[in-house]
Amino acid sequence: MNREITIGKRTLPVAFNMTTLLAFEDITGRPFFGENFEKTKERLTIIFAAVYAANKDTDFSVEDLMACEDWQQVSTAFETVAQLASEFFTLPKVVAEAEQQEAAQQDDGDDAKN
């Protein structure tokens, strides 16, 4: 699940994976629990964490992100990262269906016992 974002004159790969979550937690000092990202600082942090997750050797910094003069680029970058997060946290349809079938079977078994 990788994509690219543009910040300033740089095109950067971004990814949303466990590294993204751990980087976010390291930077903020709190666990990632599906943040609502109302604060600009939180949005910038998750964007940076996604850049870091895609390329740990990057020379891109949080300061580079904060220095971006084009807010539309930052907004678009956040939307891209949010979409990656949504994909990361969404169970594949096959898994979701299997879990539903298993739950239905357990319910049927519980009903038979009663």
N, C-alpha and C positions, 0 to 999 in steps of 0.2 A: 504494500500500500504506500507507494511513493508518488509524489507529485512535485511540481516546482512552483515557487513564488518569485515575484520580483520585488526587491526592496532597493530603492535608489536605482543605480545602474547595474545592480547585480541580480542575476538569476540564480536562485538557490534551491537545491533539493530539500524537500521536507518529508518526514515520515511520522506516523503515529503508531507507536508500539510501546513495549514495556520500558524501553530506554527513555522515551518521551515522558512517561509517567514518573519515572525515577528522577529524571532531571528536574521536572517541575517540583517534585517533593524536595529535592536538594536545595533548589533555589528559594522556595517559599517557606520551607521548614514545616510544611503540613501536607498531609496526604491528599491525593487527587480523588475527589468524590463527585465527579460529574459537575464540576464547578459551573456556576452560572455566568461567570466572567463579566460582571457588571463594571468592574474597575479596569481602567486602561492598563494598569500595571499587570493585572492577571492576564489580559489578552496578549500583551507583549511577552510575558513570561512563557506562555504556552507556545507562541510562535517561535521564540528562541529555542525552547526545548525540542520542538519539531525539527528545526534546522539542525540542531546538535545531534538528534537521533539519526538523521540521514547522513551526517558527515561529522564524526567526532573530531576530525582534524581541521575543521574549518577555522578560518581566522575571523569569521563574522562574530561580532560581539553584541551584547545587549545595547551598548552605546550606539552601535551602527543602526540598530533598529530604532532607537529613540531619536536619532538624528534624521530619520527619514522625514522629508518635508512634504511628501505626498501622502496625505491621510488615506486617500482612496487605495493606494497600494497596501497600506497596513490593513485596512478593512477587508480587502480582497484576500490578503494572506490569511487573516483570521478565519474568513469563511472557508478557505481551502483546508485549513487545519481542523476546523470544526467538522467538515465533511469527512475527513480522514478519521477523526475520533468517532463519529457516528458509525462508520464502517467497521472500525476496530471493535466497538462494543456491541455490534449487532450479530446475533447468532445466525449462522447459515440456516436457511430454511429447512434443510434436511435434519439438522440437530434439533431445531425448535419443534418440528413435527414429531420426531422420535420422543422428545421429552413430553409432549402432549399425549402421545399414545401411552407412554409409560404411566403418566399420571391418571389417565382414564382407566387403565387396567388396575391400578392400585385402588381407585375409587370403587370399581366393580368388585374387587376383592373385599373391601371394607363393607360394602353393602351386603354381600353374601354372608359375612360374619354376623351382621346385625339381624 
